[in-house]
Amino acid sequence: MDFHNDYEDARRAETYAALEFPGTYHLAFRDIPEILRRQARGLRALDFGCGAGRSTRFLAGLGFRPVGLDISDEMLKRARAADPGGDYRLVENGGPFPFADGAFDVVLSAFTFDNIPTWEKKVGLFREMRRVLAPEGRLFNLVSTPEIYWHEWTSFTTKDFPENRKARTGDTVHIINVATEDARPVADIFWPDEDYREVYRRAGLELLEARKLLARPEEEFPWVNETRIAPWCLYVLRPEPTP
């Protein structure tokens, strides 16, 4: 399957780099500090698919020692500009990670797998993340739910893409981020919960927790569907114990 990552585009990278945690994005990161405090077993952290470094800076702000890893030069330029003291590294698309086995206590991958096609690529990357995790390490995978491509949101619109409802695993779906000045549709890869669970199983990862991230009515944002339909899911995993 030939799939182009929209965030390798220079204009898109510039717009995304300026985005922090508005609206619907607030839900994606709101619960991570509490879950990290409960699940993490150390401070060495890898942010896989770090993009412009938003999630890497987030980890550093929580006291972790993060390394950001991405395939996009455009994104990494902006990560380094925003965080000159940070550690950001380029990896080849599909290539092995430049780290030793068990190098990290925590691996975070936020939205990265929305843009990775095929079972083979997804399983291969999760196996690589498992390899660089310490035996008691934790992997946190934040992804879009299928429902995000079917409804309207504070920060997104999908009304122009009714074909999204017919999508099956691995199909391309489209969404527009209305929280940025770049109104071009973003192409993502549709991947439902049951198939993420199968990817984890094939990669040798044990699922510890799956949290659907819903808004609370008292929160400050003008929610559309977020209080009743979760746009994001956070999966917490660990390497399967060795028999």
N, C-alpha and C positions, 0 to 999 in steps of 0.2 A: 504494500500500500504506500502511495506517495502522499505524504502529508507535510505541509509547510507550517512551521511554527510562526504564527503571526508576530510574536514578540521579538523576533530577530530583525524586524523592520525598525529602522532608526527613528522614525516619527513616533511609532507606537511605543518604542522603548523610552523615548523622552517623556511622553505623556504618562506612562505607567510609573516611571521613576518618581514623579511628583505626587503620586497617590499614596496616602497613608491608610487610615482605617475609617473611612466614612461609611455611613449607612449600612448596607447589607454586609460590607466587609467587616464591620465591627463585630458581627456575630462569629465570623471565621476565627478571630483571635481572642475573643472575650474569655473563653473558658480554658484556653491553653495554659496560662500560668498555674491555675489550680491543679490541672491534670499533670503538668510537669512536676509540680511539688510532690504529688502523690506517687508518680510512676518512675521518675528519673532516678538513676543510680550513680550519678556522677556529673561532672561539669564539662567534659570534652564533648563538643557538639559539632555535627555536620549539618549544614543547611543545603540539601540537594535540590537544585533548581532554584537557586537563590535570587535569580533575576537581578533587579536593581538594588538588592540588599535589604529590602524592607524587613523580611523575616529574620535575616541575620542580625540586624540591629536590634530587633525585638528580642532575640535570644540573649544578646549581649546585655541588654537592659535588665534581663532577669538573672544576671550573674553567671551565665554560661560563657565558655571560651569557644566561640564558634568559628568555623571555617565555612565560607560560602563557596559553592561549586555550581558551575553552570556551563552550558554549551554555547551561550551567546556572548560574543565579544561586545556587542552594543550594550547589552544589559550590564556586563561587568564593568565597562567604562564608567557607567553612571553609579554603580555600587561603590567603586573606588573614589569617585569624586565626592560622594555624600559621606563617605567613611574612610578617609585616607589612612587611618590606623588599622583598618580591618584586614583580614586575610581572605582574599578572593582569588579563586583559581579556575582556570578554564579546563574543561574535559572534552574530549572528542565525543561526538554524538554516538552513543552506544559503546564507547570505549570503556576500559577498566578504570576504576577510580585510582588516583595516585596516592593511595594510603595503604598502610600495613593492615593485616588482619587484626580485628579487635581494637582498632585505633580510637573508637568513639563510644561514649556512654549513651549518647542521644543522637538520633538522626531524625531531622524534621524535613518533610517534603510537602510544601504548601502549594497546592494547585498545579504542581508540575505534571501530574499524571492525567490532568485534563487535556494535555497536549501531546501525549505519547500514544501512538497507535500500536495495534497488534498485540496479541497474547505474548508472542515471543519477546518483543521488546520490553513489555511490562514485567514479565517474569524475570527476564535477564537482569533488569535494573534492580528489582527487589532482591534477587540473589546477591548482587554486588553490595547492596546496602546491608544485607544480613552479614556478609563477609566482614565488613569493616566495623560492625557492632561488636562490642565486648559481650561475653557470654551472658551477662546480666543486663545488657543494654536494652534500650527501648526505641522503637521506631514509631514516629507519629506521622501519619499520612492524612493530609487534609485535602478533600476532593469535593467537587460539585456533585450534588445529587441529581438524578435524572429529572426531578421536578423543576430544577432551576431553568431548564430549557423549555418548560411548558407554560410558565406563568409570568406575571409582571411583579416587579420588585422595586424597592426604594432606589436601588443603584443600577438596575438592569431592565431591559425590555426584550421580549421575544415575540411580540404580537405579529411581527412581520414574517415570522418563520413557522407557520402552522405545520410544515413538513417535519419539524422536530418531533412531533408526537408519534411519528411512524418510525423513528430511529430504533435501530437494534444495536447490540454490542459491537463497537468498533466503527459505527457510522459517524460521519461528520455532522455536527449540529452547529447552529449559529446563535449568537447572542450579542447585544449591543450594551456597552457599559455607558450609562448616562451620567456617571459621576466624573467623567473625563471629557475633555474637549474633542477627543478623537471619536467621532460617531460612526466610524466604519465597523461593520460586523466583525466579530471575532469568531474564528472557526475552532471548535473544540471537538474532542472525541467522546462520544457517548459510551458510558460504562456503568452498568447498574451494580447495586450492592452485592448480589449473589455472585457476580463474576469477579468483583474485587476479592471476595472471600476465596474464590477458587485460585486466583492469582497468588494470593498469600500462601495458600496451601502448597501450591506447586513450587514456590520459592523457599519453602522450609521455614515459614513464619507462623507463629501461633497468635491468634487474635485474642487480645485481652479485654478490649473494650471498643464499642462502636457508639459514638455519641452524635445524634442528630441535633444540629445547632439551631434552636428556635429563639425568636425574639421574645422579650417580655414587654407587656403593654406599657409598663412604667418607664421604659427606656426612652431616651431623648429624641429618637428619630421618628419620622413620619412613616411608620411601617405600612406596607401594602398587603402582602401575604405572609410576611415573615413570622408572625405570631402563631400561625396555624400550619404552615408548610415549611419544612427545613430546606434552605438552599444549599447547605453544606453538611458534610459528615466528616468527623474526625475518628480515624481508626488508630488504636494503640496496639502495637505488636511487639513480640520478642522472638528471638531465635528459638526454634523448637529445641527442647532439651535433647541432648545426645543420649541415645539408649545406653 
